Amino acid sequence: MKFEVTILGSSSATPIFNRNPTAQVLNINEKLYLIDCAEGTQQQMLRFDIKGSRIDYIFISHLHGDHYLGLVGLLSSMHLNGRKKALQLFCPEPLKEIIELQLKYSETSLCYEINYVFTNDKAPQLILDNQDITVETIPLDHRIPTTGFLFKQKKRLRKLIKERIEELDIPVPFYTAIKRGKDWEAPDGTVYSNASLTIDPEEPKSYAYCSDTIYNPKYFNQITGVSLLYHEATFLNDMLDRANQTHHTTALQAGEVATITGAERLIIGHFSARYKTLNELLDEARSKFENTDLAVEGKTFILSE
Amino acid sequence: MKFEVTILGSSSATPIFNRNPTAQVLNINEKLYLIDCAEGTQQQMLRFDIKGSRIDYIFISHLHGDHYLGLVGLLSSMHLNGRKKALQLFCPEPLKEIIELQLKYSETSLCYEINYVFTNDKAPQLILDNQDITVETIPLDHRIPTTGFLFKQKKRLRKLIKERIEELDIPVPFYTAIKRGKDWEAPDGTVYSNASLTIDPEEPKSYAYCSDTIYNPKYFNQITGVSLLYHEATFLNDMLDRANQTHHTTALQAGEVATITGAERLIIGHFSARYKTLNELLDEARSKFENTDLAVEGKTFILSE
């Protein structure tokens, strides 16, 4: 089952050096999930050929402008493009007031419904459970209420060994039961063990999105062992005081989080406008966690194909 | 005195085909005036090397998102870049509520002051009068309250004929009086006429910004004889019904407005996302008014140097 993350923006606070502020899109089993929606996200979607009509779920981590100021524009474009499907919006509660105020003064009545699910940073909440995944909030520690999001693929059914199934001429209506682990009893009474008919499914993948936050072990337990960790790394570690003061993380600390939580792979992003090039940030994170990459715009990270 | 208009965006409603929605920046005597501020305007400013710190005046025509959704991001960036100077914001009154709500939830207290001047579409208002220009609102006819803006350069003082002034050895303290039209009486009692010492200054230039509006002669009188007219031209004339229904103008009508009002030059913009290329719109406007150009992003139109 496809599970991939495409970076649409990785700048913090202000757009600069052709880096856009934060937005990412997940493609999980051909469903698109947008995480954060900074100003210019629509333009980035056009650039990377991501259709707004395919997005049914939007997650907003917090109400600093560099994480949501592109949302009302995107919602308006979906409206102008005749969207009919409801949209699920996972966000801090005040965002509803902000959106509704802007729609009111533009005299816009959206031609589709928004289903709001409000997040808070008090404790992890299970906010979505569909056929492919579950999504939990990750309470972070930033200057204003902020949550990350933990996407966990569901365990899939066992995979049929096609040749064996055909050889035994097992009728289709029995497939699901076998995928679920049942043995097969042939019409002649012979029993074929499930182990001889199926193989294990792929291990479910998981993705943790952690932006913005100060280094704080309170969320480490929740994200233990994820397949891919996105962690903010706003500053180099020589700016640790500034990171603490603004409730951000350094690249070194992001590498530490990945090591401590046993992530398989790390992406760092949310780079301060003070860094024109990003190699130093990457090197610093890699000094703690080798399997690290930069959240470069347009780049897609594949968890499973 | 420099007077030029740089186009930052010319799309209507949604960003598309690498066209950003509406924003323009005027440079008048090295002061920058931003007109409308769609999503992505900050990014366009970076692209065309326009410094936000140099903008002291922002004009918002109306509260459709494609004219203002980049504003809160720009205001935030000015804040993060340590702006101290007050900013003048000319806009419909509800924009204050929208801005303040967003600043409230991001817990941002701007480090500079915004001086609001509220516009309305009831009648033209003189909203700015500084040493270089006056600015009036142009009440337009759109679906929600909308005003254009009429920028008029002030008549400058007469220009001294440098050689003549040096030849007569006129002391500097007398220059201003002579520029204002006074004759010069030399120490020996000889009177030199002002006409022999000065030439006429450049004719003051004017710029009318008209977006968005249905074709409606109510504002024609106010914009008579402008040096440069920017007029929206959302559709080709075969979409006249749609233009009327959505309170927009066709390219043909924009050409007519320029002809009827005796503009010297016309720029058309605010192009619908249905037009991938713009030549047909240009040809149609030119069929009514030859001296027409397209509002192409990054292009600067010079009224005086």
Chai-1 contact restraints between the chains, C-beta under 6 A:
chainA,res_idxA,chainB,res_idxB,connection_type,confidence,min_distance_angstrom,max_distance_angstrom,comment,restraint_id
A,A13,B,L80,contact,1.0,0.0,6.0,A-B,restraint_1
A,T14,B,S77,contact,1.0,0.0,6.0,A-B,restraint_2
A,T14,B,L80,contact,1.0,0.0,6.0,A-B,restraint_3
A,P15,B,Q42,contact,1.0,0.0,6.0,A-B,restraint_4
A,P15,B,Q43,contact,1.0,0.0,6.0,A-B,restraint_5
A,E39,B,E39,contact,1.0,0.0,6.0,A-B,restraint_6
A,E39,B,G73,contact,1.0,0.0,6.0,A-B,restraint_7
A,G40,B,G40,contact,1.0,0.0,6.0,A-B,restraint_8
A,G40,B,Q43,contact,1.0,0.0,6.0,A-B,restraint_9
A,Q42,B,P15,contact,1.0,0.0,6.0,A-B,restraint_10
A,Q43,B,P15,contact,1.0,0.0,6.0,A-B,restraint_11
A,Q43,B,G40,contact,1.0,0.0,6.0,A-B,restraint_12
A,L63,B,Y105,contact,1.0,0.0,6.0,A-B,restraint_13
A,L63,B,S106,contact,1.0,0.0,6.0,A-B,restraint_14
A,H64,B,S106,contact,1.0,0.0,6.0,A-B,restraint_15
A,G65,B,V72,contact,1.0,0.0,6.0,A-B,restraint_16
A,G65,B,G73,contact,1.0,0.0,6.0,A-B,restraint_17
A,G65,B,S76,contact,1.0,0.0,6.0,A-B,restraint_18
A,G65,B,S106,contact,1.0,0.0,6.0,A-B,restraint_19
A,L69,B,V72,contact,1.0,0.0,6.0,A-B,restraint_20
A,L69,B,G73,contact,1.0,0.0,6.0,A-B,restraint_21
A,V72,B,G65,contact,1.0,0.0,6.0,A-B,restraint_22
A,V72,B,L69,contact,1.0,0.0,6.0,A-B,restraint_23
A,G73,B,E39,contact,1.0,0.0,6.0,A-B,restraint_24
A,G73,B,G65,contact,1.0,0.0,6.0,A-B,restraint_25
A,G73,B,L69,contact,1.0,0.0,6.0,A-B,restraint_26
A,S76,B,G65,contact,1.0,0.0,6.0,A-B,restraint_27
A,S77,B,T14,contact,1.0,0.0,6.0,A-B,restraint_28
A,L80,B,A13,contact,1.0,0.0,6.0,A-B,restraint_29
A,L80,B,T14,contact,1.0,0.0,6.0,A-B,restraint_30
A,P94,B,Y105,contact,1.0,0.0,6.0,A-B,restraint_31
A,I98,B,L101,contact,1.0,0.0,6.0,A-B,restraint_32
A,I98,B,Q102,contact,1.0,0.0,6.0,A-B,restraint_33
A,L101,B,I98,contact,1.0,0.0,6.0,A-B,restraint_34
A,Q102,B,I98,contact,1.0,0.0,6.0,A-B,restraint_35
A,Y105,B,L63,contact,1.0,0.0,6.0,A-B,restraint_36
A,Y105,B,P94,contact,1.0,0.0,6.0,A-B,restraint_37
A,S106,B,L63,contact,1.0,0.0,6.0,A-B,restraint_38
A,S106,B,H64,contact,1.0,0.0,6.0,A-B,restraint_39
A,S106,B,G65,contact,1.0,0.0,6.0,A-B,restraint_40
A,E107,B,I144,contact,1.0,0.0,6.0,A-B,restraint_41
A,I144,B,E107,contact,1.0,0.0,6.0,A-B,restraint_42
